[in-house]
Amino acid sequence: MNGLYDEFRVIIHSVWNRRWLALAVAWGICLLGWLVVALIPNSYESRARISVEMQSILSDKVGIESRDRKRDLDRIQETLTSTINLEKVVRGTDLNLSVESDREMAGKVEMLRKNIEIKSEKDNLFEIIATSSASNFSDAENAVLSRKIVQKLIDIFVETNLSGDRNETKETLKFLDEQLAAREKALQEAEQKRVQFETENLGLLPGVGSISQRMEASRAELQQIESQLVSASSALAALNGQLSGTPATIATSGSTGGARSQLAQAQGELASARARGWTDSHPDIIALKNQIAALNKQIAATPKGSGANYGTPNPAYSSLQSMRAERQAAVAALQARKNAIQADMAQYASQQTLEPGVAAEMARINRNYDVLKAQYDKLLQDREQIKLRGQVETETDAIKFKVIDPPSSPRTPAAPNRPLLLALVLFVGLGGGVGAAFAMGQLQTTYPTAGRLEKASGLPVIGSVSQVMTSEQRAIGQKKMRLFYSAGGGLLGVFALLMVVEFIQRGMVA
């Protein structure tokens, strides 16, 4: 323990013997350090807190979700410090006084980007921090400038997000109107082209009235006509057979002439009734058969040769002839209709070769029309949605802006902490002086104690003689000590003076 104490005393003695070197080094370090601290410009910081609230009552109804509002808040935070907005800040503050070229403007913008910070404390609460340390401005001017920068950013925010949203909505609606007009014109042209193509190729287009459908309808009608023609031909053949077995005239004589005439008339009526399709069970057929039987009995009972014979036209034969003429006309009409249908089918068959190409062209025209129609409907829907959302966001004040804390007016510099730096320079200077004196003592070989001399030489030391000073040497030593204390006090005085000047400057800013 005594060894450590002795070493400490040796160090103190070595430094004290070189106290003038220590004081000179301390003065040099302090003066240099204080000069550097004095050259550091003061930075003044202004803060403001703003709240941005997005209404959600109507917004949710028109499809503005919470993530859309969160994206809007992120956009606000990112775009507030954009180059365009920072140029507005430069032009709206005293920074514009030192801007004479685009290069200087770019430099000011870059400086502001580094000195402006926007913090998001919560989802809708922002803090704007601006620092001003322009070398060409005084401390008071920098303090005022920092507050103006924050206020200008707030004004830009209001201008961009309240009136800017309306301009953006108007520009978007204008663009959509132009696109809708162009799509509407193209859609009208496509409609006219489709109508014209349908008119020119009406019979060749698929769907109702197409060649295929007409062909199928003609085949069905031809089958029906052929069945009707077979039925009419069969009825005509039966009627011809019946007509060949019916005499054209009947012989009548004397008193039996009337009976035979009545018989021929009854037979004609019976043939006409059967031709109409009546069966033997029909009451009229039964009555006619009974009448014919009675007349036959009457004629059979009349003696032969009782009177002259006469040739009387057979009414049944005449009736069958008229019926045959009707049947022949019906058969001829059905045959003519069959020939007409077959001619139409032959024409349809020749036109069917053109139908696939026409159908493909019509499909292409319809496809283009559907695409244009879908684009037009989508643009129209987007336009109405944007129009409604724009009205909700702007006309109903969907964005509520509120200044929680207005821009502060800084009274003290945010950086640097000059009193602390001045004190640190003083301590560093004193430490540097002591260190220089100690290092010098280590470089020179001295023996401040008898023990160190004995250890270094290896020989025993008989004794040591203390320093003996005369009265003149004591007077000179005291004078030097007064000078040393004055120089040391002067160093502390300069430090105190710098502290006083610093606080006076701060008072002038306030």
Disulfide bonds with the S-S distance in Angstrom:
none
